[in-house]
Amino acid sequence: MQYRKDKKGNDISLLGYGCMRFSRKNGSIDLDKAEREVLSAIEGGVNYLDTAYIYPGSEAAVGEILRRGRCRDRVYLATKLPHYLIKSRAGMEKIFQEELRRLQTDHVDYYLMHMLTDLATWEKLAGLGAQEWIREKLSSGQIRNIGFSYHGSTAMFRQLVDAYDWDFCQIQYNYMDEGSQAGREGLQYASRRGLPVVIMEPLRGGRLVDLLPEEARALLRSAGTAPAELAFRWLFDQPEVTCVLSGMNSLEMVEQNLAAASAGAPGCMTEADRALVERVKEIIRNRVRVGCTGCGYCMPCPKGVDIPGAFRCYNAMYTEGRASGRKEYLQCTAMRQNPSSASQCVRCGKCESHCPQGIPIRQELQNAAKALETIPYKAAKGAIRFFKLW
């Protein structure tokens, strides 16, 4: 196992265990199976476990696995505060204490503000007393490191990085998100600010393995490279990456990922590997509906539309599946204090005058809104606005 340093000099395993996707049996987590997999990963050198308050049964399962294995002191535990459920400082404390009980521990090593999407979301928490609460927890040792997980644009990510003295952050990042979400630019920005960066969705929820076009699968087979291995090596090669989370739910997956992480280091990608990644990306992009590169020249939109984000999710519907694109669109447009939906477009045309790809943005935004803003989306967006869950 390779290790990289956090902000305080601790050695963090390059491969982390994402505990959202434990196997389930009869509706509940298969604890015995999950225990074998987690303990196998720990024996292989994994020392970073990531869970969250809203992952059904996950925190309690992790706590029980560590109790049974008597290995709490061998790992760093990460879990998250669901800001969208918080209405007061007392609410923060209530949820945090519940998390400690579930995890059967007296402290959390890495605590995240879960799924921040814009600066306003953090400012809302700060207005409820989050900064003072965090200082108390850091002082008492109940929280050892404070950070945030993020879904949104690169520009907003930079603002969040600078908004507080964070110890670390967590972003969605993979070779298809290199120019979207926080992206490579955000990764490098956080690193320059001294922040360790934990990576989630290295395989986009398995879609860079299970939903690859057959042409891409054939290309990888001919190169003798497994899809997951290539995606992980692409991340391990980047020195700004501190830890890559994998939602492992089989011993085979644990063993394969441990093997990949053991060789993970800057320089592990060859020129042939890089060319292979670019060819796979090209194959995937050939299936997209809008040829948006995510350059951002069309931004800012006078009406607040996240134009590159809308097109990314619209394209994901056709490269990864409708549910995938719509889920990400809900996260990145509706769960903000200031929504950024495609339907907010008033067809002013300012964006089109700056687009280097010559995309008919107004028409494509209309198409994207029709495909993405379904009745369930509108209902969810309405609930988010009514209950102020951003």
N, C-alpha and C positions, 0 to 999 in steps of 0.2 A: 504494500500500500504506500502511495505517495502522500505527503502531508504538506500543507501550506499554512502560513502564519495568519492569525487574525490580528486585529488592531493592538491587542495586548500581548502578543507574542506566543499565544497558545497554538499548538499544532492541531490543525483540523484536517481530517481525512479528506482527500480529494473526492472520494465517493461518499455521499451521504445517503441515509435511508429515508426515503419519503414514505410516511406511514398512512397515507390516504387510501391506498389501494390494496389493503390486506384482503385476502380471499375471504369470502363469506359462505356460511352454511346455515340453511334454514333462517335466513334473514339476519343473522348475527355474524360477527367476525369469528372465523375459525381460529380460535386462540392457540390451540396446540400447533397447528400448521404455521401460523405467524411466528410463534415462539421459535420453532426450528429455523426458520428463515432469518429472523433478526439475530439470534444468537450465532448462527453461522457467519453472518456478515460481521458481527463484532469480533469473532475469532479471527476473521480475515483482515481485521484492522480498521473497520468502519467505526468511527467514534462520534458521529453526528447524526442524531435522530430528529426528524422534523414531523410535527403533528400540528393539530389546531383544534380549537374549541368546537368548531362546527363539523369536523369530520366524524360521522356517526360511530361512536364506540372506540375511536382510535386512541384518545388520550388514556382511557381506562385500560385498554389492551396493552399499550406501551408500559404503563405503570406496573401492570401485573407481570408482564414478561420480564421486566428488569428486576422485580421482586423475586420471582422464581429463579432467575439466573444469577441473582446476587451480584449484579454488575452495574448498578447505578453509578458507581464511582469510576467506571471505565468509559463513560460516554458523556457527551454534551447533549442536553435536551433543549430542543427548540419548540415553542408553541406560540400561539397568537391570540391577541385581543381582538374580538370581532367588533370593530368600531360601529358597525351598522346596528348593533344591539345596545349601544351605550347611550344613556340619556343623562348620566350624572357621574360624578367621581365615585360615589358610593356603588354605582353599577360596575365600574371598573374593578373595584376591590372585591365585590361579590363574585364576579366571574373568575378573577384571578385565584381567589381562595378555592373555588370549585375545581379549577384546573390543578392546583397543588394536590388536592385530595384525589382526584382521578389518577394523577401521575405518581402518587404515593411518594412525594418528595417534599423537601422544605425550600427548594429554590429551583428556578428555571435559568439555565445557562444563557440561552439566547431567546429574547422575548420580542415578538414583532407586532407592530400595528398591522392588522391583517388587511390586505387588498386595498391599500390606498390607491386612489385613481387620480387625484389632483391635490393641489395645495390646499384648497378650501376644505377638504375632508380632514386634513391634519389640523388646520386652524380651528375647525369645529371642536375637535378633541381637546386642543389646547385651551379653548374657551371654557371647557368643562373641568379644567384643572389637571389635564393629563401630564403636563410638564412637572408640576409639583409632585404628583403621585409617582411619576417615574423616578424623580430624584430621591424620594423616600425609599422606594424599593431598591434602587441601586445602593443607597447608603446602608440599608439593612442587610444587603446581600441576598435578598429574596429573588432579585433579578441581577444577573451578572453582566449582561450585555443587552443593549436596546437597539432595535432596528425596525425596519418596515418591509413589507412585501408589496409589490407594485404591478399594476396593469394600467397602461396608458401610453401617452406619447413621450418621445425623448425629451422634448422641451420641458414638459411638466415634471419629468423625472429629475432633471437638473435642479429645478426649483425646490423639490422636496429634499434632495440631497443637501442643499444649502440652508434649509429651513430650521435645522436642529443639529445638535452635536451627536449624531448617530454613531453607533459602534459598528454597524454592518447594515447590509440591505439584501433583499432577495428579489430577483427579477426573472421573468420568463425570457429564455434566450436559447436559441438553437440556430442551425444554419439557415432555416427559412425565416427566422425573426431577426436576422442580422441588421436589417434596415428598418425594423418596426418595433413596436413596444419601446422599451428602453434602448434596445439595440446595442450594437457594438460601440456606438458613440456614447451611450449612457454608461455602459460597462467601464469604458476607459475613463470617463469623467469621474465616476465614483472612485475608481482606483487612484486617480490623481489626487483626489481629496483624502486619500488614506483609508477608504472604506473597503473592507473585505466584501466580496460579492458572492452570494449563494445563488446557484442557478436552479430554477424549477422548470419543468416541462422541456427537458433536453430532447425528448422525442415527440414533443407536442402531444402528450397523452398517449403515446404509442403510435400516433398516426404516421410518423416517419419510418415506421416499421410495417404496421398492419395495413395501412391505406396507401402505400406507395403504388404508383401506376406500374403495371406489369413491365413496361419498357424499362423503368428504373430498376426494378427487381432483377431483370435479366442482365442489365449492365453491371450491377453489383455482383451477381453470381459469376459473371465472366471475369471479374476482377478478383474473385476469391475473397470478397469482403462482406461481412454481415452488416445489414443496415444499422443496427444499434451500435456496433463497434465503431463504424465510421462517424456516426453522430457524436459519440462520446469523445473520440480522439480529436474531433474538430474543436471541442470545448477544452479538453485537457491541454491542448497545444497553446492555449492563450494564458499567459502568466497572470492576467488580471482576474481570472476565475479562481475563487478560493475553494469552493465545494460544489459538486454537481449532485443534485438529488435524483434518486431513481426510486420509483414506486415498485420495488421488487416484490413479486408474489409467487415465486417458485425458487427452489434450491438451484435449479439450473440457471435461472436468471442471476441469482446471487453470485454463483461461481463465474459466469461469463463476465459480469460487471467488475468483479474483483480482479479478474485477469486483465481486463482493459485498464483499470485504474493503476495496477501495479506498474504498467509501462507508460502511464500518463505523465508527460512532461513537456514543457516548451520545446518544440523541435520534433515532436513525435509524428507530425504530419509531413509526408513527403510531397514533392511537387505533383507526383502522380495522384496522391490522395486529394490534393486541392483541386486538381482538374476533374477528378471524379465527383467531388461535391458539386462543383459548378455545373457539371453535366446533369446530375440528378436534379438540381434546382431548375435547370432549363426545362427538363422534361415536365416537372411539376407545373412550372409557370406557363407552359404551353396549353395547360388546361384552364387557365384563368379567364375570367370574363373581361377584366379591365387591365390594361397594360401599365398599371401604376407601379413605379419603382420606389415609392415612399420617400422621394427626395424632399418633399415639404415646401417646394417653391410656391405652391398654391395657397399656402397658409401665411397669416391667419385669415380665417373666414370671418367676414363682418358679422355673421349670424352665429358664430361659434361652432359650425360643423367641423368635426374631425374628418376631413376629407380623406387623407391617406388611411386612417383607421377604418372608415366605412368601406373603402375599396378592399382593404386587406380582408375584412370579415366576409364581404360579398364574394371575393375570390375563394376564400376558405370553404364556402358552401359547396364549391364545385371541385376542389382539390382534396378535401378532407371529409366532407359530409355536411349536410344541412344543419344538423344539430350543433356541430362544432362551431361553424361560423356564427350561428345565431347566439350561442352561449357567450362567445367572446364579444360579440357586438353589444349584448346587454351589459356585460361587465365594463366595457370601455366607453359606452356612451350614456347609458341611463343611470349608472351608479355614481354619478358626479353631481356636485351641487349645481353646476351649470351644465345641463345636458348638451350633448354634441351630436345629436341624431341627424341622419341624412335628410330627413323630412323638414328640417329647419331651413333648408336652402330656399332662397327667394329668387333664384335665377338671375342674380345681378351680373354674373359673368366675370367678375374680377379675377377669379381663380384661373379661368381659361386663358387669360392674357399672359399668365406667368408659367403655364405648364409646358415644360420642355418636350413632353411626349405628344403634345397636341391632342390630348384626351378631351372629348366632349363632356366635360365634367358635369355640367348641369343635367344633361340627359342621363348620364350614368348614375348620378346620385339619385335621380328619380327611380331608376331601375333597382338600385340597391335598397332604397327605402321600401319599395314594393315587396322585395324578396325577404328582407330582414325584419321589417317592422310589422310582424304578424299580430294577430289578436292577443296571443299570450305575451308578446313583447310589450304591447301597449298596456295590458293589464298590469304587468310587472312594473313598468315604468310609472304608471299611476300610483301603485302601492308604494314605490320608493319615494315618490314626491309627497304622498299623503303622510307617511310615517317618518319622513325625513331620515331615510336610511343611508344617505350618502356619507 
